[in-house]
């Protein structure tokens, strides 16, 4: 893991956060803090990887986003990908579920997955 910074203030804040987390966990934080230099977008088959492994959700998102670029840039797809990857809480999902663009069946499926993965 890495945190990339653009300026001294971002670096300072990142270092403070790292130190605070280390103190709270009584351990070392292995996240690197690195000066940002250039960003390369991953190939399409790497985008929203957990989501791409689920045919039912991909069918829904392909109906919403016909262009790959739109899918890659979708916040809703990123959020669903995160939940499928085990990130986010059930309460967070319940709060934002209606804004993700999923069908009723898709929403229920995602709720089921998140409930059973915790």
N, C-alpha and C positions, 0 to 999 in steps of 0.2 A: 504494500500500500504506500501511497505517496500523496502529499499535499503540495500543490504547486502554487507559488506566490509570484506576484507581479511587481511588488514594491516592498520597501522596508517595513511599512506598517502591516501589510499582510503577513510578512515573515514574522514580525514581532508577535502578532496575534496567534499565529499558528504555533509558535514556540511556547507561548503562554498556555495555550490549550493542551498541547502535548504534555507539558510539565504538570498541569492540573490533573489530567487523566492519569498520569503515572502515579501521582500522589494518592489519588482516590482508589486506585487498584493495587497499590503496593507492589507495582511491577514496572517493568520497562515497556515503553511503547515503541514498537518497531516501525512505526510509520516514518518514512523519510520526508523531510521538508526540503523541497528542491525549487530552484528558480525556474519559472516557466520559460521555455524557449520556443517551442513549436508544438502544435497539436495536429495529429493525424487521425482522421475518422477511420474507424475499423471497417473492414469489408462488410457488405450487407449480411452475409451469413453469420457474422459475429454479433450483429445488432440485436438487442432484445432477445438474447440467447434462450433464457428460460421460457419466454413466451413462444419462441419459434419451435420449441419442443412439444408444445401443446396444440394439436391440430384444431380442436374446437375453438380455442381463443383466436388462433391465427385466421381461421375462416371468418370470424367476426371482424377482425381488424382489417383483413383484406377487402371486405365489403365496405368498410369505412374509408380506408386509404388505398386507392388503386395504384398510386405511385409509391415506389420504394422510399423515395426521399421524404414523403409525407409521413410514412410509417416510422422511419428512423427519427424524425423530428417530433413525433407525437409524445406529449407529456403523458397522456392517458395510457399509451402502450408502455411507456417507461414505468409508470406506477404499477400496472398489472404485472409486468416483468419482475419488478421488485417483490411484490407479494408472492409470486410464484417461486421466487428465489429465497423466500423465508424472511423477508424484511418487512417491517411494518406490523402494527398490531391489528387485532380484530376490530377494536374500537375505531382506529384510524380508517380502516377499510369501510366500516359502516357509515362513517361521516362523509366519505368522498365517493362512495359507490355509484350514486346516481349521476355523477359527473364523468364517469369513465366511458360512457357510450356503449356499454354492453347490453345485450338483450336481457330479458328477465331470466331466461335459462342460464345465460353466461354469468350474470350477477350471482345467481344462486350457486352455480358451480364454483365460482371464486370464493364465495363465503364458505362453502363446504371445505374447500381445499385449505383455506386459512384456519378455519376452526380445527381441523384435524391435524394440522402441522404444528400446533402449539402445544 
